[in-house]
Amino acid sequence: MSEKELFRQKMQAKLDEWKADLDKLRARASAAGADAKLELNEQIHRLEAKVKEGEKKLAELADTSEDAWGSVKHGFESAWEALKTSFKEAADKFKK
C-alpha cells in the first residue's frame, strides 16, 4: 500500500471519528436547556465546518497523483494537523 493511501485512510478514519463525536454532541445539545442548546448548536456548526474542510482535503488528496504526492505531502500533512488542532480546540469547549 502506498504512503499516500495510508495517509488517506488515516484521514478518513479521523473524519469518521469526528462525525461520531458530532453525533454525540448533537444528542447532548438536544437534551440541554434553551441557553445551553444555543451555545452547543453554535459549537456544533463550527465543528461541522471543520469536518467539511477535512472532507475537502480528503477529496483534494484523492485527486493528487502518486507522482505528485511526494511534492505536496508536506502541505497536506501541515493542513491536516492544523485542522485536527482546530477541531480539538472547538470540541474541548464542550467539556467546559
N, C-alpha and C positions, 0 to 999 in steps of 0.2 A: 504494500500500500504506500502511496506517495506521501510525502510530507504535507503537501497541500491538502490531500484528502483527510489525513489525520487531523490537521488543523480545522478543516471544515466540520468534521464530526465533533470535535471539541466545542466549536462554536454552537453547533446545533444542539448539543446536549445542554449547554448553558442556557440557551434560549428556551428550551423545554422546561428547565428548572425555573426560570424566571416566570414563565407562563403559569406554572403550577403555583408559585408564590403569589402571583396576581390573583388567581382564583381564590386562594385562602384570604387574601386581603379584601377582596370583594365580599366574601361571606362575612368577614368581620365588620365591614362597613355597613352591610345591610342589617346587622344586629345592633349597631351603635345608635346612640341618641342623635337627635337632629343636628346639634352643633358639631359633634364628633364626626357624624356622617359627611357633612360638608367638607371638613378638613381631610378626611380619609379619601373622599372622592377626588379631591384636587391632587393628592399624592398619587392616587391610582392613575389619573390621567398622565401625570409626569412619568410614571413607570411604564405605562403603555407606550409612550413616545420613545422611551429607551428601547423597549422590545422591538418596535418598528424600525428604529435605527439599526439594531442588531440584525434584523431580517434583511434590511437593505445591504448591510455589509456582507452578509452571507450570500446574497444574490450577486453582488459585485465579485465576490471570491469565485463563485461558480462560473462567471464569465471570463475569469482570468485563465489563460492557457498555462499548461505546466511549464513551458519555457519562460513565460513572463513571471511566474510565481517567484522565482529567485530574486528578481529585481524589485518586486512590490511587497515581498514578505514582511519586511520591517515595518512598512507603513500599515499593513493590515494588523500586525501584532500590536503596534502602538495604539491604533484606533480602537481595537478590541479592548485593550487594557483600560483605556480612558472610559469607554462605555461601561465596562464592568464596574469600575470605581464609581461612576455616576449612579448606576443602578443601586449599588450597595449603599451609597450615601442617602439616596432617596428612601430606600427600604428601611434603613436604620431609624428614620424619623418615625416610623410606625411603632418602634419599640419604646419610644419615649413617652 
